[in-house]
Amino acid sequence: MDENTTVEANIASLQMKAECSTLSWRTEVMQFMSITEYGINELGEKYDSLQKEYDILRQDITAEISQLSSNNDGIWIERLQTLEKDMVQTLAGVEERYSQKVKLYKLH
């Protein structure tokens, strides 16, 4: 396997993890928020668990970008930066709704 193939495989793996992560956020956290029998503690645990996975994934993406930067692989860096930006945008709405749900819970 040449270096280009390895980089492409690493990026494909990160892309797949990002898709799984954002899907988990959109389905699991949003589902938890819509089901009233789940308490705020269960929702918080689910959110925290997904947040940890997300943070690890972002660290992996950052590490891969750093590795690629040393090799001046601009096209791959751009793909990873776009992937990270898309993840952040996708999850921003979920994080906002979660924050609103927590605020509402604290008011009651």
PASEBA-1860 file (N, C-alpha, C; in nm, 3 decimals):
! residues 108
1> MDENTTVE> 0.083/-0.117/0.000/0.000/0.000/0.000/0.088/0.124/0.000 ~ 0.064/0.215/-0.095/0.143/0.337/-0.096/0.085/0.440/0.001 ~ 0.160/0.547/0.021/0.121/0.648/0.120/-0.013/0.711/0.087 ~ -0.038/0.737/-0.041/-0.163/0.798/-0.082/-0.282/0.709/-0.049 ~ -0.268/0.580/-0.070/-0.374/0.485/-0.039/-0.399/0.479/0.111 ~ -0.292/0.483/0.189/-0.305/0.483/0.335/-0.379/0.607/0.384 ~ -0.341/0.723/0.331/-0.407/0.848/0.369/-0.554/0.842/0.332 ~ -0.583/0.795/0.212/-0.722/0.786/0.168/-0.802/0.690/0.257
9> ANIASLQM> -0.742/0.580/0.298/-0.808/0.485/0.387/-0.833/0.548/0.524 ~ -0.736/0.622/0.576/-0.753/0.691/0.704/-0.867/0.792/0.698 ~ -0.870/0.868/0.590/-0.976/0.969/0.575/-1.112/0.902/0.560 ~ -1.118/0.794/0.483/-1.245/0.721/0.467/-1.293/0.668/0.601 ~ -1.201/0.619/0.683/-1.236/0.569/0.815/-1.290/0.681/0.903 ~ -1.222/0.795/0.902/-1.268/0.910/0.981/-1.403/0.959/0.930 ~ -1.422/0.957/0.799/-1.549/1.000/0.742/-1.662/0.908/0.787 ~ -1.637/0.779/0.786/-1.738/0.683/0.830/-1.770/0.703/0.978
17> KAECSTLS> -1.667/0.724/1.061/-1.689/0.748/1.203/-1.770/0.876/1.224 ~ -1.740/0.980/1.145/-1.812/1.106/1.156/-1.959/1.088/1.120 ~ -1.985/1.014/1.013/-2.123/0.988/0.973/-2.198/0.911/1.081 ~ -2.134/0.812/1.139/-2.197/0.734/1.247/-2.222/0.822/1.369 ~ -2.125/0.906/1.401/-2.137/0.994/1.517/-2.251/1.092/1.500 ~ -2.257/1.160/1.384/-2.363/1.257/1.364/-2.499/1.189/1.358 ~ -2.505/1.068/1.302/-2.630/0.994/1.300/-2.674/0.959/1.442 ~ -2.580/0.918/1.525/-2.611/0.888/1.665/-2.666/1.011/1.736
25> WRTEVMQF> -2.603/1.124/1.714/-2.651/1.248/1.777/-2.792/1.279/1.731 ~ -2.812/1.275/1.600/-2.942/1.314/1.546/-3.051/1.217/1.590 ~ -3.022/1.090/1.596/-3.127/0.995/1.631/-3.139/0.976/1.781 ~ -3.030/0.943/1.847/-3.038/0.906/1.989/-3.071/1.023/2.080 ~ -2.998/1.133/2.066/-3.024/1.247/2.155/-3.160/1.308/2.124 ~ -3.190/1.326/1.996/-3.319/1.385/1.960/-3.433/1.293/2.005 ~ -3.415/1.163/1.992/-3.517/1.068/2.035/-3.535/1.075/2.187 ~ -3.425/1.081/2.259/-3.431/1.092/2.405/-3.508/1.217/2.445
33> MSITEYGI> -3.485/1.327/2.373/-3.551/1.452/2.409/-3.701/1.447/2.382 ~ -3.743/1.366/2.286/-3.885/1.364/2.252/-3.965/1.263/2.334 ~ -3.897/1.173/2.403/-3.967/1.072/2.483/-3.972/1.121/2.628 ~ -4.091/1.150/2.674/-4.106/1.216/2.803/-4.072/1.127/2.922 ~ -4.078/0.994/2.906/-4.050/0.912/3.024/-3.901/0.910/3.061 ~ -3.816/0.955/2.971/-3.674/0.964/3.006/-3.652/1.092/3.085 ~ -3.585/1.080/3.195/-3.556/1.197/3.276/-3.436/1.272/3.224 ~ -3.413/1.387/3.282/-3.301/1.471/3.240/-3.168/1.403/3.268
41> NELGEKYD> -3.162/1.318/3.372/-3.036/1.248/3.402/-2.999/1.150/3.291 ~ -3.099/1.072/3.244/-3.073/0.978/3.135/-3.031/1.051/3.008 ~ -3.100/1.161/2.981/-3.066/1.242/2.864/-2.924/1.297/2.877 ~ -2.890/1.345/2.996/-2.756/1.397/3.020/-2.649/1.291/3.003 ~ -2.677/1.170/3.050/-2.581/1.060/3.034/-2.560/1.027/2.887 ~ -2.668/1.021/2.811/-2.659/0.992/2.667/-2.580/1.103/2.597 ~ -2.613/1.226/2.631/-2.545/1.341/2.570/-2.396/1.339/2.603 ~ -2.363/1.316/2.729/-2.222/1.313/2.770/-2.145/1.201/2.701
49> SLQKEYDI> -2.208/1.085/2.689/-2.145/0.972/2.622/-2.114/1.004/2.476 ~ -2.211/1.060/2.407/-2.189/1.097/2.267/-2.088/1.211/2.255 ~ -2.089/1.302/2.352/-1.993/1.413/2.350/-1.850/1.361/2.361 ~ -1.828/1.261/2.447/-1.694/1.203/2.461/-1.649/1.139/2.330 ~ -1.739/1.061/2.267/-1.706/0.999/2.138/-1.673/1.105/2.034 ~ -1.752/1.211/2.032/-1.734/1.321/1.937/-1.600/1.390/1.960 ~ -1.566/1.416/2.085/-1.437/1.480/2.117/-1.319/1.395/2.071 ~ -1.329/1.264/2.091/-1.222/1.173/2.047/-1.210/1.177/1.895
57> LRQDITAE> -1.323/1.175/1.827/-1.322/1.180/1.681/-1.259/1.310/1.631 ~ -1.294/1.422/1.693/-1.235/1.550/1.652/-1.085/1.551/1.678 ~ -1.041/1.489/1.787/-0.897/1.478/1.813/-0.829/1.394/1.705 ~ -0.894/1.286/1.664/-0.840/1.201/1.558/-0.829/1.279/1.427 ~ -0.931/1.357/1.396/-0.928/1.438/1.274/-0.816/1.541/1.282 ~ -0.803/1.608/1.397/-0.697/1.707/1.416/-0.560/1.643/1.402 ~ -0.543/1.524/1.459/-0.414/1.454/1.449/-0.383/1.419/1.304 ~ -0.483/1.375/1.231/-0.463/1.340/1.089/-0.428/1.466/1.009
65> ISQLSSNN> -0.495/1.578/1.038/-0.463/1.704/0.970/-0.319/1.744/0.999 ~ -0.276/1.731/1.123/-0.138/1.763/1.160/-0.039/1.677/1.083 ~ -0.069/1.548/1.075/0.017/1.455/1.001/0.024/1.495/0.854 ~ -0.090/1.527/0.797/-0.094/1.565/0.655/-0.026/1.699/0.631 ~ -0.034/1.789/0.728/0.029/1.921/0.715/0.180/1.907/0.699 ~ 0.238/1.812/0.769/0.383/1.792/0.759/0.422/1.739/0.621 ~ 0.326/1.680/0.551/0.352/1.628/0.416/0.299/1.720/0.306 ~ 0.242/1.835/0.346/0.184/1.931/0.251/0.077/1.869/0.161
73> DGIWIERL> -0.011/1.789/0.220/-0.119/1.725/0.145/-0.245/1.811/0.153 ~ -0.247/1.920/0.079/-0.355/2.019/0.087/-0.493/1.967/0.056 ~ -0.504/1.881/-0.044/-0.636/1.829/-0.084/-0.697/1.746/0.029 ~ -0.615/1.660/0.091/-0.664/1.576/0.200/-0.698/1.660/0.322 ~ -0.615/1.759/0.350/-0.641/1.848/0.464/-0.775/1.918/0.444 ~ -0.798/1.967/0.323/-0.924/2.035/0.294/-1.044/1.942/0.313 ~ -1.031/1.817/0.271/-1.140/1.720/0.291/-1.170/1.700/0.439 ~ -1.065/1.688/0.519/-1.086/1.667/0.663/-1.143/1.792/0.729
81> QTLEKDMV> -1.096/1.909/0.689/-1.149/2.032/0.746/-1.297/2.048/0.711 ~ -1.333/2.012/0.588/-1.473/2.017/0.547/-1.556/1.917/0.628 ~ -1.501/1.799/0.648/-1.569/1.696/0.729/-1.594/1.748/0.870 ~ -1.492/1.807/0.931/-1.506/1.859/1.067/-1.609/1.972/1.071 ~ -1.604/2.061/0.973/-1.699/2.173/0.967/-1.843/2.121/0.953 ~ -1.862/2.021/0.866/-1.995/1.962/0.848/-2.046/1.899/0.977 ~ -1.957/1.831/1.050/-1.996/1.770/1.178/-2.041/1.877/1.276 ~ -1.963/1.983/1.287/-1.994/2.091/1.381/-2.130/2.152/1.346
89> QTLAGVEE> -2.155/2.177/1.218/-2.282/2.237/1.177/-2.399/2.143/1.204 ~ -2.381/2.016/1.174/-2.488/1.919/1.196/-2.525/1.909/1.343 ~ -2.424/1.909/1.428/-2.449/1.890/1.571/-2.489/2.018/1.643 ~ -2.468/2.132/1.581/-2.502/2.259/1.647/-2.651/2.264/1.682 ~ -2.736/2.220/1.591/-2.879/2.220/1.617/-2.917/2.128/1.732 ~ -2.856/2.012/1.737/-2.883/1.917/1.844/-2.838/1.975/1.978 ~ -2.720/2.033/1.980/-2.668/2.092/2.103/-2.757/2.206/2.151 ~ -2.808/2.286/2.058/-2.897/2.397/2.094/-3.027/2.344/2.155
97> RYSQKVKL> -3.086/2.243/2.093/-3.211/2.188/2.147/-3.189/2.123/2.283 ~ -3.075/2.056/2.299/-3.041/1.995/2.428/-3.029/2.104/2.534 ~ -2.959/2.210/2.502/-2.940/2.321/2.595/-3.075/2.381/2.636 ~ -3.164/2.398/2.540/-3.297/2.452/2.570/-3.376/2.356/2.660 ~ -3.363/2.227/2.634/-3.434/2.127/2.715/-3.385/2.132/2.860 ~ -3.254/2.142/2.878/-3.197/2.150/3.013/-3.245/2.276/3.084 ~ -3.248/2.389/3.013/-3.295/2.515/3.072/-3.441/2.503/3.115 ~ -3.524/2.444/3.029/-3.665/2.425/3.063/-3.681/2.336/3.186
105> YKLH> -3.600/2.231/3.193/-3.607/2.140/3.306/-3.571/2.212/3.435 ~ -3.469/2.297/3.430/-3.425/2.368/3.550/-3.527/2.472/3.595 ~ -3.607/2.523/3.502/-3.710/2.621/3.537/-3.828/2.557/3.610 ~ -3.850/2.429/3.588/-3.966/2.360/3.649/-3.934/2.302/3.783
END
